[in-house]
Amino acid sequence: METGTPKRDDVGRAALHAMLRVLRQHPDFKEGQSLRLYTIRLLRTALFNEAEAERVIGDMIVRADHDREEWIYGRKFQV
């Protein structure tokens, strides 16, 4: 199987899925919660509604496993 170099978007999505999976499987990890709160602060700084950011991230955590599978198997790498 041929492989290729990931683009920045690919790396960002992989990091997002990794973070969401940690938050779903280990909600008690301080580091994961710190990263979640920092993400919300960044969104607030970019003038997004904080409550909506919390809601959307919560939804993403609930859907983390499904969305990760969908991204991995739906990704089409062109060689």
NUKOL-832918 format. One record per atom (N, C-alpha, C): x, y, z; residue in three letters. Coordinates in steps of 0.05 Angstrom, whole numbers, plus 32768, in hexadecimal, padded with zeros to 4 digits. Layout:
N
XYZALA
...
This chain:
79
80117FE98000MET
800080008000MET
801280198000MET
800C802B7FEEGLU
801B80447FEDGLU
801180578003GLU
80238067800DTHR
801C807B8021THR
802680968018THR
801E80AB8026GLY
802780C5801DGLY
802C80D78035GLY
803280F08030THR
803781048044THR
801D8111804DTHR
801781118067PRO
7FFE811E806FPRO
8000813C806CPRO
7FE981488066LYS
7FE881658065LYS
7FE2816F8081LYS
7FE481898085ARG
7FDF819580A0ARG
7FC3818E80A9ARG
7FB0818F8097ASP
7F948188809EASP
7F92816C80A8ASP
7FA08159809CASP
7FA0813D80A4ASP
7FAB813A80C1ASP
7FC1814880C6VAL
7FCD814780E1VAL
7FBA815380F5VAL
7FAE816A80EEGLY
7F9C81778100GLY
7F8481668107GLY
7F79815980F2ARG
7F62814780F7ARG
7F6A812F8108ARG
7F8181248103ALA
7F8A810D8113ALA
7F8D81168130ALA
7F99812D8135ALA
7F9C81378150ALA
7F81813C815DALA
7F6E8147814FLEU
7F54814C8159LEU
7F4781318162LEU
7F48811D8151HIS
7F3C81038158HIS
7F4A80F78170HIS
7F6480FA8172ALA
7F7380F08189ALA
7F6980FE81A2ALA
7F67811881A2MET
7F5D812781B9MET
7F41811F81C1MET
7F2F811D81ADLEU
7F14811581B3LEU
7F1280F981BFLEU
7F2280E781B5ARG
7F2280CC81C0ARG
7F2B80CB81DDARG
7F4080DA81E3VAL
7F4A80DC81FFVAL
7F3480E88210VAL
7F2780FD8207LEU
7F1281098217LEU
7EFA80F6821CLEU
7EF480E68208ARG
7EDE80D2820BARG
7EE680BB821DARG
7EFD80B08219GLN
7F0580998229GLN
7F10809F8245GLN
7F1A80B78248HIS
7F2680BF8262HIS
7F1D80DB826AHIS
7F0480DF8270PRO
7EFA80FA8276PRO
7F068106828FPRO
7F1380F582A0ASP
7F1F80FE82B9ASP
7F3C810882B5ASP
7F488105829EPHE
7F63810E829APHE
7F64812C829APHE
7F74813882ACLYS
7F76815582ADLYS
7F8181618294LYS
7F9481538287GLU
7FA1815E826FGLU
7F8C81618258GLU
7F7B814C8256GLY
7F67814D8241GLY
7F5381638245GLY
7F4B8167825FGLN
7F38817C8265GLN
7F4581988261GLN
7F5F819A8267SER
7F6D81B38263SER
7F6E81BA8245SER
7F7281A68234LEU
7F7281AA8217LEU
7F5681B2820ELEU
7F4181A68218ARG
7F2681AD8211ARG
7F2081CA8219ARG
7F2781D28231LEU
7F2381ED823ALEU
7F338201822ALEU
7F4B81FA8223TYR
7F5C820C8212TYR
7F4F821081F7TYR
7F4581FA81ECTHR
7F3781FC81D2THR
7F1F820F81D3THR
7F10820D81E9ILE
7EF9821E81ECILE
7F02823B81EFILE
7F17824081FEARG
7F22825B8201ARG
7F2A826781E5ARG
7F37825681D5LEU
7F3F825F81BALEU
7F27826781AALEU
7F12825681ABLEU
7EFA825C819CLEU
7EEC827581A6LEU
7EEC827A81C0ARG
7EE1829281CCARG
7EF182AA81C3ARG
7F0C82A881C2THR
7F1D82BD81B9THR
7F1782C4819BTHR
7F0F82B0818CALA
7F0882B48170ALA
7EEB82BC816DALA
7EDE82C58184LEU
7EC382CF8185LEU
7EAD82BB817FLEU
7EB382A18186PHE
7E9E828D8185PHE
7E90828C81A0PHE
7E76828581A0ASN
7E67828381B9ASN
7E72826C81CAASN
7E79827281E3GLU
7E86825E81F4GLU
7E73824781FAGLU
7E5A824C8200ALA
7E4782368206ALA
7E43822481EDALA
7E42823081D6GLU
7E3F822081BDGLU
7E59821081B8GLU
7E70821C81BEALA
7E89820D81BBALA
7E8981F581CDALA
7E8181F881E6GLU
7E7F81E281F9GLU
7E6C81CC81EEGLU
7E5581D581E4ARG
7E4181C181D9ARG
7E4C81B281C2ARG
7E5981C081AFVAL
7E6381B38197VAL
7E7A819F819EVAL
7E8C81A881B0ILE
7EA2819681B8ILE
7E96817E81C7ILE
7E82818281D8GLY
7E75816B81E5GLY
7E69815881D1GLY
7E5C816281BDASP
7E51815181A8ASP
7E6881428199ASP
7E7E814F8194MET
7E9481428186MET
7EA0812C8197MET
7EA1813081B2ILE
7EAB811B81C4ILE
7E99810381C3ILE
7E7F810781C4VAL
7E6C80F181C3VAL
7E6F80E181A9VAL
7E7380EF8193ARG
7E7580E28178ARG
7E9280DB8171ARG
7EA580DD8183ALA
7EC180DA817DALA
7EC880C0816FALA
7EBF80AA8179ASP
7EC78090816DASP
7EBB808D8151ASP
7EA28094814EHIS
7E9580928133HIS
7EA380A4811FHIS
7EA780BE8127ASP
7EB380D18115ASP
7ED080C9810DASP
7EDF80BE8121ARG
7EFA80B6811BARG
7EFA80A08106ARG
7EE9808C810AGLU
7EE7807680F6GLU
7EDF808180DBGLU
7ECC809280DBGLU
7EC2809E80C2GLU
7ED980AD80B3GLU
7EE980BC80C3TRP
7EFF80CB80B7TRP
7F1480B980ACTRP
7F1C80A580BCILE
7F32809380B4ILE
7F2A8083809BILE
7F138077809BTYR
7F0B80668085TYR
7EFF8075806DTYR
7EF7808E8072GLY
7EEC809E805DGLY
7F0180AF804FGLY
7F1980B0805BARG
7F2F80C08050ARG
7F3980B38036ARG
7F3C80C38022LYS
7F4680B88008LYS
7F6180C58003LYS
7F7580B58005PHE
7F9080BF7FFFPHE
7F9680BA7FE2PHE
7F9E80CF7FD4GLN
7FA480CD7FB8GLN
7FC280CA7FB4GLN
7FCC80B47FA9VAL
7FE980B17FA4VAL
7FEF80B57F87VAL
